[in-house]
């Protein structure tokens, strides 16, 4: 039983994860796409590619390494089989910046509030 990946959109229609994907090189975007396909297809995804953040209750990160750069795409689960991608970043330090986690949590909250209304 695979997972479905969807992109979070803000109330005004912006798609932060798409903007991030558009900002990286073609080679990196290809690698990110490959990692996302693993997440969709595999029941158990290796932690090197997909991991729950210890410092956040509901936020996970898709992890992509390309050359010396580490890329992270934040996401959360909507029910058990839908993974909602919020936004991405190039990771420059060991610790994931708290503001990026807070941003993902705010997107999750917004998504859930608007989802219920429909």
Jmol script that loads the backbone (N, CA, C; Angstrom):
load data "model"
ATOM      1  N   UNK A   1       0.853  -1.191   0.000  1.00  0.00           N
ATOM      2  CA  UNK A   1       0.000   0.000   0.000  1.00  0.00           C
ATOM      3  C   UNK A   1       0.889   1.242   0.000  1.00  0.00           C
ATOM      4  N   UNK A   2       0.922   1.928  -1.105  1.00  0.00           N
ATOM      5  CA  UNK A   2       1.801   3.090  -1.230  1.00  0.00           C
ATOM      6  C   UNK A   2       1.192   4.343  -0.639  1.00  0.00           C
ATOM      7  N   UNK A   3       1.952   5.401  -0.757  1.00  0.00           N
ATOM      8  CA  UNK A   3       1.490   6.698  -0.260  1.00  0.00           C
ATOM      9  C   UNK A   3       1.266   7.624  -1.451  1.00  0.00           C
ATOM     10  N   UNK A   4       0.469   8.629  -1.238  1.00  0.00           N
ATOM     11  CA  UNK A   4       0.234   9.644  -2.264  1.00  0.00           C
ATOM     12  C   UNK A   4       0.859  10.936  -1.781  1.00  0.00           C
ATOM     13  N   UNK A   5       1.604  11.582  -2.649  1.00  0.00           N
ATOM     14  CA  UNK A   5       2.236  12.856  -2.291  1.00  0.00           C
ATOM     15  C   UNK A   5       1.462  13.989  -2.943  1.00  0.00           C
ATOM     16  N   UNK A   6       1.120  14.984  -2.144  1.00  0.00           N
ATOM     17  CA  UNK A   6       0.486  16.184  -2.697  1.00  0.00           C
ATOM     18  C   UNK A   6       1.264  17.413  -2.229  1.00  0.00           C
ATOM     19  N   UNK A   7       1.120  18.497  -2.968  1.00  0.00           N
ATOM     20  CA  UNK A   7       1.808  19.745  -2.634  1.00  0.00           C
ATOM     21  C   UNK A   7       0.842  20.655  -1.891  1.00  0.00           C
ATOM     22  N   UNK A   8       1.301  21.173  -0.762  1.00  0.00           N
ATOM     23  CA  UNK A   8       0.515  22.154  -0.003  1.00  0.00           C
ATOM     24  C   UNK A   8       0.433  23.452  -0.798  1.00  0.00           C
ATOM     25  N   UNK A   9      -0.736  24.068  -0.798  1.00  0.00           N
ATOM     26  CA  UNK A   9      -0.912  25.401  -1.389  1.00  0.00           C
ATOM     27  C   UNK A   9      -1.455  26.340  -0.324  1.00  0.00           C
ATOM     28  N   UNK A  10      -0.961  27.565  -0.327  1.00  0.00           N
ATOM     29  CA  UNK A  10      -1.457  28.565   0.620  1.00  0.00           C
ATOM     30  C   UNK A  10      -2.860  28.994   0.187  1.00  0.00           C
ATOM     31  N   UNK A  11      -3.543  29.730   1.049  1.00  0.00           N
ATOM     32  CA  UNK A  11      -4.910  30.187   0.743  1.00  0.00           C
ATOM     33  C   UNK A  11      -4.940  31.024  -0.529  1.00  0.00           C
ATOM     34  N   UNK A  12      -3.843  31.743  -0.816  1.00  0.00           N
ATOM     35  CA  UNK A  12      -3.827  32.574  -2.030  1.00  0.00           C
ATOM     36  C   UNK A  12      -3.226  31.839  -3.236  1.00  0.00           C
ATOM     37  N   UNK A  13      -3.078  30.522  -3.117  1.00  0.00           N
ATOM     38  CA  UNK A  13      -2.673  29.717  -4.274  1.00  0.00           C
ATOM     39  C   UNK A  13      -1.180  29.509  -4.483  1.00  0.00           C
ATOM     40  N   UNK A  14      -0.352  30.050  -3.600  1.00  0.00           N
ATOM     41  CA  UNK A  14       1.088  29.845  -3.740  1.00  0.00           C
ATOM     42  C   UNK A  14       1.431  28.391  -3.372  1.00  0.00           C
ATOM     43  N   UNK A  15       2.481  27.888  -3.984  1.00  0.00           N
ATOM     44  CA  UNK A  15       2.912  26.520  -3.707  1.00  0.00           C
ATOM     45  C   UNK A  15       4.401  26.553  -3.355  1.00  0.00           C
ATOM     46  N   UNK A  16       4.704  26.722  -2.050  1.00  0.00           N
ATOM     47  CA  UNK A  16       6.106  26.898  -1.633  1.00  0.00           C
ATOM     48  C   UNK A  16       7.033  25.763  -2.071  1.00  0.00           C
ATOM     49  N   UNK A  17       6.553  24.520  -2.056  1.00  0.00           N
ATOM     50  CA  UNK A  17       7.441  23.417  -2.426  1.00  0.00           C
ATOM     51  C   UNK A  17       7.743  23.451  -3.931  1.00  0.00           C
ATOM     52  N   UNK A  18       6.775  23.868  -4.730  1.00  0.00           N
ATOM     53  CA  UNK A  18       7.016  23.989  -6.176  1.00  0.00           C
ATOM     54  C   UNK A  18       8.025  25.108  -6.442  1.00  0.00           C
ATOM     55  N   UNK A  19       7.900  26.206  -5.703  1.00  0.00           N
ATOM     56  CA  UNK A  19       8.856  27.309  -5.845  1.00  0.00           C
ATOM     57  C   UNK A  19      10.263  26.841  -5.506  1.00  0.00           C
ATOM     58  N   UNK A  20      10.372  26.013  -4.465  1.00  0.00           N
ATOM     59  CA  UNK A  20      11.678  25.471  -4.081  1.00  0.00           C
ATOM     60  C   UNK A  20      12.230  24.569  -5.187  1.00  0.00           C
ATOM     61  N   UNK A  21      11.388  23.679  -5.697  1.00  0.00           N
ATOM     62  CA  UNK A  21      11.833  22.763  -6.763  1.00  0.00           C
ATOM     63  C   UNK A  21      12.274  23.535  -7.998  1.00  0.00           C
ATOM     64  N   UNK A  22      11.573  24.622  -8.286  1.00  0.00           N
ATOM     65  CA  UNK A  22      11.937  25.448  -9.441  1.00  0.00           C
ATOM     66  C   UNK A  22      13.269  26.177  -9.234  1.00  0.00           C
ATOM     67  N   UNK A  23      13.667  26.329  -7.971  1.00  0.00           N
ATOM     68  CA  UNK A  23      14.879  27.103  -7.675  1.00  0.00           C
ATOM     69  C   UNK A  23      16.152  26.250  -7.686  1.00  0.00           C
ATOM     70  N   UNK A  24      16.021  24.931  -7.661  1.00  0.00           N
ATOM     71  CA  UNK A  24      17.211  24.067  -7.634  1.00  0.00           C
ATOM     72  C   UNK A  24      17.571  23.635  -9.052  1.00  0.00           C
ATOM     73  N   UNK A  25      18.778  23.121  -9.214  1.00  0.00           N
ATOM     74  CA  UNK A  25      19.222  22.692 -10.550  1.00  0.00           C
ATOM     75  C   UNK A  25      18.417  21.475 -11.006  1.00  0.00           C
ATOM     76  N   UNK A  26      18.456  21.228 -12.295  1.00  0.00           N
ATOM     77  CA  UNK A  26      17.736  20.087 -12.859  1.00  0.00           C
ATOM     78  C   UNK A  26      18.179  18.777 -12.242  1.00  0.00           C
ATOM     79  N   UNK A  27      19.480  18.637 -12.012  1.00  0.00           N
ATOM     80  CA  UNK A  27      20.031  17.408 -11.443  1.00  0.00           C
ATOM     81  C   UNK A  27      19.483  17.187 -10.024  1.00  0.00           C
ATOM     82  N   UNK A  28      19.446  18.253  -9.231  1.00  0.00           N
ATOM     83  CA  UNK A  28      18.936  18.157  -7.863  1.00  0.00           C
ATOM     84  C   UNK A  28      17.432  17.860  -7.880  1.00  0.00           C
ATOM     85  N   UNK A  29      16.710  18.544  -8.758  1.00  0.00           N
ATOM     86  CA  UNK A  29      15.263  18.313  -8.867  1.00  0.00           C
ATOM     87  C   UNK A  29      14.988  16.853  -9.226  1.00  0.00           C
ATOM     88  N   UNK A  30      15.823  16.289 -10.101  1.00  0.00           N
ATOM     89  CA  UNK A  30      15.685  14.886 -10.489  1.00  0.00           C
ATOM     90  C   UNK A  30      15.879  13.969  -9.290  1.00  0.00           C
ATOM     91  N   UNK A  31      16.882  14.270  -8.492  1.00  0.00           N
ATOM     92  CA  UNK A  31      17.167  13.444  -7.321  1.00  0.00           C
ATOM     93  C   UNK A  31      16.027  13.564  -6.306  1.00  0.00           C
ATOM     94  N   UNK A  32      15.508  14.774  -6.118  1.00  0.00           N
ATOM     95  CA  UNK A  32      14.381  14.981  -5.200  1.00  0.00           C
ATOM     96  C   UNK A  32      13.177  14.162  -5.685  1.00  0.00           C
ATOM     97  N   UNK A  33      12.917  14.211  -6.979  1.00  0.00           N
ATOM     98  CA  UNK A  33      11.803  13.455  -7.558  1.00  0.00           C
ATOM     99  C   UNK A  33      11.974  11.957  -7.302  1.00  0.00           C
ATOM    100  N   UNK A  34      13.206  11.477  -7.425  1.00  0.00           N
ATOM    101  CA  UNK A  34      13.497  10.061  -7.174  1.00  0.00           C
ATOM    102  C   UNK A  34      13.196   9.703  -5.711  1.00  0.00           C
ATOM    103  N   UNK A  35      13.637  10.550  -4.785  1.00  0.00           N
ATOM    104  CA  UNK A  35      13.382  10.299  -3.364  1.00  0.00           C
ATOM    105  C   UNK A  35      11.866  10.314  -3.091  1.00  0.00           C
ATOM    106  N   UNK A  36      11.149  11.262  -3.699  1.00  0.00           N
ATOM    107  CA  UNK A  36       9.700  11.321  -3.501  1.00  0.00           C
ATOM    108  C   UNK A  36       9.026  10.057  -4.036  1.00  0.00           C
ATOM    109  N   UNK A  37       9.545   9.511  -5.138  1.00  0.00           N
ATOM    110  CA  UNK A  37       8.955   8.280  -5.665  1.00  0.00           C
ATOM    111  C   UNK A  37       9.203   7.107  -4.713  1.00  0.00           C
ATOM    112  N   UNK A  38      10.349   7.088  -4.034  1.00  0.00           N
ATOM    113  CA  UNK A  38      10.611   6.058  -3.020  1.00  0.00           C
ATOM    114  C   UNK A  38       9.567   6.152  -1.905  1.00  0.00           C
ATOM    115  N   UNK A  39       9.306   7.381  -1.468  1.00  0.00           N
ATOM    116  CA  UNK A  39       8.346   7.599  -0.381  1.00  0.00           C
ATOM    117  C   UNK A  39       6.961   7.109  -0.807  1.00  0.00           C
ATOM    118  N   UNK A  40       6.610   7.358  -2.066  1.00  0.00           N
ATOM    119  CA  UNK A  40       5.304   6.905  -2.558  1.00  0.00           C
ATOM    120  C   UNK A  40       5.221   5.385  -2.664  1.00  0.00           C
ATOM    121  N   UNK A  41       6.312   4.760  -3.087  1.00  0.00           N
ATOM    122  CA  UNK A  41       6.252   3.338  -3.417  1.00  0.00           C
ATOM    123  C   UNK A  41       6.590   2.392  -2.277  1.00  0.00           C
ATOM    124  N   UNK A  42       7.506   2.787  -1.404  1.00  0.00           N
ATOM    125  CA  UNK A  42       7.965   1.861  -0.369  1.00  0.00           C
ATOM    126  C   UNK A  42       7.118   1.958   0.897  1.00  0.00           C
ATOM    127  N   UNK A  43       6.851   0.807   1.505  1.00  0.00           N
ATOM    128  CA  UNK A  43       6.146   0.811   2.790  1.00  0.00           C
ATOM    129  C   UNK A  43       7.056   1.361   3.879  1.00  0.00           C
ATOM    130  N   UNK A  44       8.322   0.938   3.840  1.00  0.00           N
ATOM    131  CA  UNK A  44       9.284   1.422   4.829  1.00  0.00           C
ATOM    132  C   UNK A  44      10.404   2.130   4.068  1.00  0.00           C
ATOM    133  N   UNK A  45      10.469   3.431   4.251  1.00  0.00           N
ATOM    134  CA  UNK A  45      11.467   4.241   3.546  1.00  0.00           C
ATOM    135  C   UNK A  45      12.685   4.396   4.451  1.00  0.00           C
ATOM    136  N   UNK A  46      13.888   4.157   3.926  1.00  0.00           N
ATOM    137  CA  UNK A  46      15.091   4.338   4.757  1.00  0.00           C
ATOM    138  C   UNK A  46      15.146   5.738   5.370  1.00  0.00           C
ATOM    139  N   UNK A  47      15.589   5.813   6.616  1.00  0.00           N
ATOM    140  CA  UNK A  47      15.647   7.093   7.334  1.00  0.00           C
ATOM    141  C   UNK A  47      16.599   8.076   6.661  1.00  0.00           C
ATOM    142  N   UNK A  48      17.508   7.582   5.840  1.00  0.00           N
ATOM    143  CA  UNK A  48      18.404   8.498   5.136  1.00  0.00           C
ATOM    144  C   UNK A  48      17.627   9.357   4.131  1.00  0.00           C
ATOM    145  N   UNK A  49      16.404   8.943   3.769  1.00  0.00           N
ATOM    146  CA  UNK A  49      15.585   9.690   2.814  1.00  0.00           C
ATOM    147  C   UNK A  49      14.331  10.310   3.413  1.00  0.00           C
ATOM    148  N   UNK A  50      13.843   9.727   4.498  1.00  0.00           N
ATOM    149  CA  UNK A  50      12.548  10.174   5.020  1.00  0.00           C
ATOM    150  C   UNK A  50      12.541   9.939   6.518  1.00  0.00           C
ATOM    151  N   UNK A  51      12.406  11.016   7.279  1.00  0.00           N
ATOM    152  CA  UNK A  51      12.578  10.889   8.720  1.00  0.00           C
ATOM    153  C   UNK A  51      11.684  11.868   9.459  1.00  0.00           C
ATOM    154  N   UNK A  52      11.125  11.403  10.572  1.00  0.00           N
ATOM    155  CA  UNK A  52      10.324  12.287  11.413  1.00  0.00           C
ATOM    156  C   UNK A  52      11.272  13.188  12.190  1.00  0.00           C
ATOM    157  N   UNK A  53      10.953  14.460  12.266  1.00  0.00           N
ATOM    158  CA  UNK A  53      11.789  15.379  13.047  1.00  0.00           C
ATOM    159  C   UNK A  53      11.518  15.157  14.532  1.00  0.00           C
ATOM    160  N   UNK A  54      12.570  15.004  15.280  1.00  0.00           N
ATOM    161  CA  UNK A  54      12.447  14.757  16.717  1.00  0.00           C
ATOM    162  C   UNK A  54      11.840  15.969  17.423  1.00  0.00           C
ATOM    163  N   UNK A  55      12.182  17.157  16.931  1.00  0.00           N
ATOM    164  CA  UNK A  55      11.762  18.387  17.611  1.00  0.00           C
ATOM    165  C   UNK A  55      10.361  18.858  17.217  1.00  0.00           C
ATOM    166  N   UNK A  56       9.671  18.088  16.389  1.00  0.00           N
ATOM    167  CA  UNK A  56       8.333  18.506  15.952  1.00  0.00           C
ATOM    168  C   UNK A  56       7.381  17.321  16.044  1.00  0.00           C
ATOM    169  N   UNK A  57       6.179  17.600  16.477  1.00  0.00           N
ATOM    170  CA  UNK A  57       5.241  16.510  16.717  1.00  0.00           C
ATOM    171  C   UNK A  57       4.756  15.832  15.439  1.00  0.00           C
ATOM    172  N   UNK A  58       4.497  16.606  14.403  1.00  0.00           N
ATOM    173  CA  UNK A  58       3.876  16.041  13.200  1.00  0.00           C
ATOM    174  C   UNK A  58       4.687  16.218  11.923  1.00  0.00           C
ATOM    175  N   UNK A  59       5.856  16.830  12.030  1.00  0.00           N
ATOM    176  CA  UNK A  59       6.594  17.189  10.818  1.00  0.00           C
ATOM    177  C   UNK A  59       7.667  16.143  10.483  1.00  0.00           C
ATOM    178  N   UNK A  60       7.706  15.782   9.227  1.00  0.00           N
ATOM    179  CA  UNK A  60       8.705  14.860   8.686  1.00  0.00           C
ATOM    180  C   UNK A  60       9.560  15.635   7.697  1.00  0.00           C
ATOM    181  N   UNK A  61      10.692  15.046   7.320  1.00  0.00           N
ATOM    182  CA  UNK A  61      11.484  15.674   6.277  1.00  0.00           C
ATOM    183  C   UNK A  61      11.924  14.634   5.261  1.00  0.00           C
ATOM    184  N   UNK A  62      11.844  15.038   3.989  1.00  0.00           N
ATOM    185  CA  UNK A  62      12.411  14.259   2.892  1.00  0.00           C
ATOM    186  C   UNK A  62      13.840  14.750   2.800  1.00  0.00           C
ATOM    187  N   UNK A  63      14.769  13.821   2.790  1.00  0.00           N
ATOM    188  CA  UNK A  63      16.179  14.183   2.847  1.00  0.00           C
ATOM    189  C   UNK A  63      16.871  13.817   1.535  1.00  0.00           C
ATOM    190  N   UNK A  64      17.507  14.799   0.930  1.00  0.00           N
ATOM    191  CA  UNK A  64      18.190  14.568  -0.339  1.00  0.00           C
ATOM    192  C   UNK A  64      19.603  15.135  -0.238  1.00  0.00           C
ATOM    193  N   UNK A  65      20.567  14.313  -0.599  1.00  0.00           N
ATOM    194  CA  UNK A  65      21.966  14.731  -0.595  1.00  0.00           C
ATOM    195  C   UNK A  65      22.400  14.816  -2.047  1.00  0.00           C
ATOM    196  N   UNK A  66      23.004  15.923  -2.439  1.00  0.00           N
ATOM    197  CA  UNK A  66      23.537  16.029  -3.793  1.00  0.00           C
ATOM    198  C   UNK A  66      24.858  16.779  -3.714  1.00  0.00           C
ATOM    199  N   UNK A  67      25.920  16.087  -4.036  1.00  0.00           N
ATOM    200  CA  UNK A  67      27.247  16.686  -3.872  1.00  0.00           C
ATOM    201  C   UNK A  67      27.455  16.990  -2.400  1.00  0.00           C
ATOM    202  N   UNK A  68      27.893  18.202  -2.104  1.00  0.00           N
ATOM    203  CA  UNK A  68      28.120  18.562  -0.696  1.00  0.00           C
ATOM    204  C   UNK A  68      26.890  19.227  -0.085  1.00  0.00           C
ATOM    205  N   UNK A  69      25.816  19.344  -0.844  1.00  0.00           N
ATOM    206  CA  UNK A  69      24.618  20.009  -0.331  1.00  0.00           C
ATOM    207  C   UNK A  69      23.575  19.029   0.177  1.00  0.00           C
ATOM    208  N   UNK A  70      22.919  19.432   1.257  1.00  0.00           N
ATOM    209  CA  UNK A  70      21.808  18.651   1.808  1.00  0.00           C
ATOM    210  C   UNK A  70      20.536  19.460   1.579  1.00  0.00           C
ATOM    211  N   UNK A  71      19.558  18.819   0.992  1.00  0.00           N
ATOM    212  CA  UNK A  71      18.275  19.468   0.718  1.00  0.00           C
ATOM    213  C   UNK A  71      17.220  18.820   1.604  1.00  0.00           C
ATOM    214  N   UNK A  72      16.315  19.623   2.102  1.00  0.00           N
ATOM    215  CA  UNK A  72      15.241  19.107   2.947  1.00  0.00           C
ATOM    216  C   UNK A  72      13.909  19.618   2.428  1.00  0.00           C
ATOM    217  N   UNK A  73      12.947  18.708   2.351  1.00  0.00           N
ATOM    218  CA  UNK A  73      11.579  19.110   2.036  1.00  0.00           C
ATOM    219  C   UNK A  73      10.733  18.676   3.220  1.00  0.00           C
ATOM    220  N   UNK A  74      10.031  19.632   3.795  1.00  0.00           N
ATOM    221  CA  UNK A  74       9.219  19.360   4.977  1.00  0.00           C
ATOM    222  C   UNK A  74       7.846  18.859   4.561  1.00  0.00           C
ATOM    223  N   UNK A  75       7.285  17.986   5.383  1.00  0.00           N
ATOM    224  CA  UNK A  75       5.984  17.431   5.044  1.00  0.00           C
ATOM    225  C   UNK A  75       5.290  16.904   6.296  1.00  0.00           C
ATOM    226  N   UNK A  76       4.044  16.522   6.116  1.00  0.00           N
ATOM    227  CA  UNK A  76       3.277  15.905   7.198  1.00  0.00           C
ATOM    228  C   UNK A  76       2.291  14.933   6.574  1.00  0.00           C
ATOM    229  N   UNK A  77       1.740  14.078   7.410  1.00  0.00           N
ATOM    230  CA  UNK A  77       0.755  13.116   6.925  1.00  0.00           C
ATOM    231  C   UNK A  77      -0.653  13.668   7.081  1.00  0.00           C
ATOM    232  N   UNK A  78      -1.457  13.473   6.049  1.00  0.00           N
ATOM    233  CA  UNK A  78      -2.891  13.753   6.121  1.00  0.00           C
ATOM    234  C   UNK A  78      -3.519  12.373   6.045  1.00  0.00           C
ATOM    235  N   UNK A  79      -4.023  11.900   7.138  1.00  0.00           N
ATOM    236  CA  UNK A  79      -4.417  10.503   7.292  1.00  0.00           C
ATOM    237  C   UNK A  79      -3.153   9.663   7.142  1.00  0.00           C
ATOM    238  N   UNK A  80      -3.283   8.383   6.858  1.00  0.00           N
ATOM    239  CA  UNK A  80      -2.063   7.573   6.915  1.00  0.00           C
ATOM    240  C   UNK A  80      -1.330   7.448   5.594  1.00  0.00           C
ATOM    241  N   UNK A  81      -2.017   7.689   4.484  1.00  0.00           N
ATOM    242  CA  UNK A  81      -1.352   7.419   3.216  1.00  0.00           C
ATOM    243  C   UNK A  81      -1.121   8.652   2.350  1.00  0.00           C
ATOM    244  N   UNK A  82      -1.470   9.832   2.855  1.00  0.00           N
ATOM    245  CA  UNK A  82      -1.245  11.055   2.072  1.00  0.00           C
ATOM    246  C   UNK A  82      -0.146  11.875   2.748  1.00  0.00           C
ATOM    247  N   UNK A  83       0.894  12.172   1.976  1.00  0.00           N
ATOM    248  CA  UNK A  83       2.000  12.982   2.475  1.00  0.00           C
ATOM    249  C   UNK A  83       1.885  14.357   1.812  1.00  0.00           C
ATOM    250  N   UNK A  84       1.786  15.397   2.639  1.00  0.00           N
ATOM    251  CA  UNK A  84       1.640  16.758   2.124  1.00  0.00           C
ATOM    252  C   UNK A  84       2.990  17.468   2.252  1.00  0.00           C
ATOM    253  N   UNK A  85       3.564  17.846   1.105  1.00  0.00           N
ATOM    254  CA  UNK A  85       4.848  18.558   1.112  1.00  0.00           C
ATOM    255  C   UNK A  85       4.586  20.040   1.318  1.00  0.00           C
ATOM    256  N   UNK A  86       5.307  20.650   2.263  1.00  0.00           N
ATOM    257  CA  UNK A  86       5.068  22.063   2.547  1.00  0.00           C
ATOM    258  C   UNK A  86       6.064  22.975   1.834  1.00  0.00           C
ATOM    259  N   UNK A  87       7.350  22.811   2.119  1.00  0.00           N
ATOM    260  CA  UNK A  87       8.363  23.683   1.523  1.00  0.00           C
ATOM    261  C   UNK A  87       9.722  23.020   1.651  1.00  0.00           C
ATOM    262  N   UNK A  88      10.692  23.592   0.971  1.00  0.00           N
ATOM    263  CA  UNK A  88      12.032  23.017   1.007  1.00  0.00           C
ATOM    264  C   UNK A  88      13.075  24.046   1.380  1.00  0.00           C
ATOM    265  N   UNK A  89      14.275  23.540   1.655  1.00  0.00           N
ATOM    266  CA  UNK A  89      15.397  24.416   1.985  1.00  0.00           C
ATOM    267  C   UNK A  89      16.704  23.687   1.691  1.00  0.00           C
ATOM    268  N   UNK A  90      17.761  24.449   1.547  1.00  0.00           N
ATOM    269  CA  UNK A  90      19.097  23.861   1.477  1.00  0.00           C
ATOM    270  C   UNK A  90      19.636  23.927   2.900  1.00  0.00           C
ATOM    271  N   UNK A  91      20.025  22.782   3.414  1.00  0.00           N
ATOM    272  CA  UNK A  91      20.457  22.716   4.811  1.00  0.00           C
ATOM    273  C   UNK A  91      21.935  23.081   4.905  1.00  0.00           C
ATOM    274  N   UNK A  92      22.217  24.092   5.719  1.00  0.00           N
ATOM    275  CA  UNK A  92      23.593  24.586   5.811  1.00  0.00           C
ATOM    276  C   UNK A  92      24.258  24.229   7.146  1.00  0.00           C
ATOM    277  N   UNK A  93      23.467  23.812   8.117  1.00  0.00           N
ATOM    278  CA  UNK A  93      24.018  23.495   9.433  1.00  0.00           C
ATOM    279  C   UNK A  93      23.543  22.116   9.861  1.00  0.00           C
ATOM    280  N   UNK A  94      24.127  21.597  10.921  1.00  0.00           N
ATOM    281  CA  UNK A  94      23.728  20.284  11.430  1.00  0.00           C
ATOM    282  C   UNK A  94      22.272  20.266  11.869  1.00  0.00           C
ATOM    283  N   UNK A  95      21.895  21.304  12.611  1.00  0.00           N
ATOM    284  CA  UNK A  95      20.526  21.347  13.129  1.00  0.00           C
ATOM    285  C   UNK A  95      19.582  21.986  12.122  1.00  0.00           C
ATOM    286  N   UNK A  96      18.397  21.419  12.027  1.00  0.00           N
ATOM    287  CA  UNK A  96      17.384  22.028  11.167  1.00  0.00           C
ATOM    288  C   UNK A  96      16.897  23.302  11.850  1.00  0.00           C
ATOM    289  N   UNK A  97      16.925  24.436  11.140  1.00  0.00           N
ATOM    290  CA  UNK A  97      16.503  25.705  11.769  1.00  0.00           C
ATOM    291  C   UNK A  97      15.070  25.637  12.309  1.00  0.00           C
ATOM    292  N   UNK A  98      14.897  26.097  13.521  1.00  0.00           N
ATOM    293  CA  UNK A  98      13.592  26.067  14.177  1.00  0.00           C
ATOM    294  C   UNK A  98      12.546  26.844  13.377  1.00  0.00           C
ATOM    295  N   UNK A  99      12.961  27.932  12.735  1.00  0.00           N
ATOM    296  CA  UNK A  99      11.989  28.729  11.981  1.00  0.00           C
ATOM    297  C   UNK A  99      11.418  27.943  10.796  1.00  0.00           C
ATOM    298  N   UNK A 100      12.224  27.031  10.216  1.00  0.00           N
ATOM    299  CA  UNK A 100      11.734  26.212   9.096  1.00  0.00           C
ATOM    300  C   UNK A 100      10.717  25.190   9.603  1.00  0.00           C
ATOM    301  N   UNK A 101      10.973  24.652  10.781  1.00  0.00           N
ATOM    302  CA  UNK A 101      10.034  23.697  11.385  1.00  0.00           C
ATOM    303  C   UNK A 101       8.735  24.429  11.726  1.00  0.00           C
ATOM    304  N   UNK A 102       8.873  25.626  12.288  1.00  0.00           N
ATOM    305  CA  UNK A 102       7.689  26.427  12.639  1.00  0.00           C
ATOM    306  C   UNK A 102       6.874  26.759  11.386  1.00  0.00           C
ATOM    307  N   UNK A 103       7.566  27.027  10.295  1.00  0.00           N
ATOM    308  CA  UNK A 103       6.888  27.329   9.032  1.00  0.00           C
ATOM    309  C   UNK A 103       6.088  26.106   8.565  1.00  0.00           C
ATOM    310  N   UNK A 104       6.708  24.931   8.635  1.00  0.00           N
ATOM    311  CA  UNK A 104       6.019  23.694   8.234  1.00  0.00           C
ATOM    312  C   UNK A 104       4.805  23.446   9.122  1.00  0.00           C
ATOM    313  N   UNK A 105       4.959  23.716  10.426  1.00  0.00           N
ATOM    314  CA  UNK A 105       3.830  23.521  11.352  1.00  0.00           C
ATOM    315  C   UNK A 105       2.697  24.503  11.058  1.00  0.00           C
ATOM    316  N   UNK A 106       3.051  25.722  10.708  1.00  0.00           N
ATOM    317  CA  UNK A 106       2.029  26.726  10.371  1.00  0.00           C
ATOM    318  C   UNK A 106       1.293  26.324   9.094  1.00  0.00           C
ATOM    319  N   UNK A 107       2.026  25.820   8.106  1.00  0.00           N
ATOM    320  CA  UNK A 107       1.407  25.350   6.861  1.00  0.00           C
ATOM    321  C   UNK A 107       0.473  24.172   7.153  1.00  0.00           C
ATOM    322  N   UNK A 108       0.913  23.267   8.034  1.00  0.00           N
ATOM    323  CA  UNK A 108       0.087  22.104   8.377  1.00  0.00           C
ATOM    324  C   UNK A 108      -1.220  22.562   9.012  1.00  0.00           C
ATOM    325  N   UNK A 109      -1.105  23.492   9.951  1.00  0.00           N
ATOM    326  CA  UNK A 109      -2.288  24.006  10.650  1.00  0.00           C
ATOM    327  C   UNK A 109      -3.254  24.651   9.657  1.00  0.00           C
ATOM    328  N   UNK A 110      -2.716  25.460   8.761  1.00  0.00           N
ATOM    329  CA  UNK A 110      -3.517  26.129   7.742  1.00  0.00           C
ATOM    330  C   UNK A 110      -4.205  25.092   6.842  1.00  0.00           C
ATOM    331  N   UNK A 111      -3.444  24.111   6.403  1.00  0.00           N
ATOM    332  CA  UNK A 111      -3.973  23.059   5.528  1.00  0.00           C
ATOM    333  C   UNK A 111      -5.144  22.335   6.197  1.00  0.00           C
ATOM    334  N   UNK A 112      -4.939  21.930   7.446  1.00  0.00           N
ATOM    335  CA  UNK A 112      -5.975  21.180   8.159  1.00  0.00           C
ATOM    336  C   UNK A 112      -7.222  22.025   8.403  1.00  0.00           C
ATOM    337  N   UNK A 113      -7.032  23.305   8.738  1.00  0.00           N
ATOM    338  CA  UNK A 113      -8.186  24.186   8.965  1.00  0.00           C
ATOM    339  C   UNK A 113      -8.988  24.362   7.683  1.00  0.00           C
ATOM    340  N   UNK A 114      -8.288  24.574   6.573  1.00  0.00           N
ATOM    341  CA  UNK A 114      -9.006  24.796   5.318  1.00  0.00           C
ATOM    342  C   UNK A 114      -9.585  23.495   4.765  1.00  0.00           C
ATOM    343  N   UNK A 115      -8.954  22.383   5.030  1.00  0.00           N
ATOM    344  CA  UNK A 115      -9.431  21.097   4.539  1.00  0.00           C
ATOM    345  C   UNK A 115     -10.767  20.738   5.167  1.00  0.00           C
ATOM    346  N   UNK A 116     -10.896  21.041   6.449  1.00  0.00           N
ATOM    347  CA  UNK A 116     -12.113  20.711   7.185  1.00  0.00           C
ATOM    348  C   UNK A 116     -13.314  21.485   6.636  1.00  0.00           C
ATOM    349  N   UNK A 117     -13.076  22.728   6.226  1.00  0.00           N
ATOM    350  CA  UNK A 117     -14.164  23.583   5.760  1.00  0.00           C
ATOM    351  C   UNK A 117     -14.798  23.142   4.452  1.00  0.00           C
ATOM    352  N   UNK A 118     -14.032  22.450   3.619  1.00  0.00           N
ATOM    353  CA  UNK A 118     -14.542  22.116   2.276  1.00  0.00           C
ATOM    354  C   UNK A 118     -15.652  21.108   2.325  1.00  0.00           C
TER     355      UNK A 118
END
end "model"
wireframe off; spacefill off
backbone 0.3
color backbone group
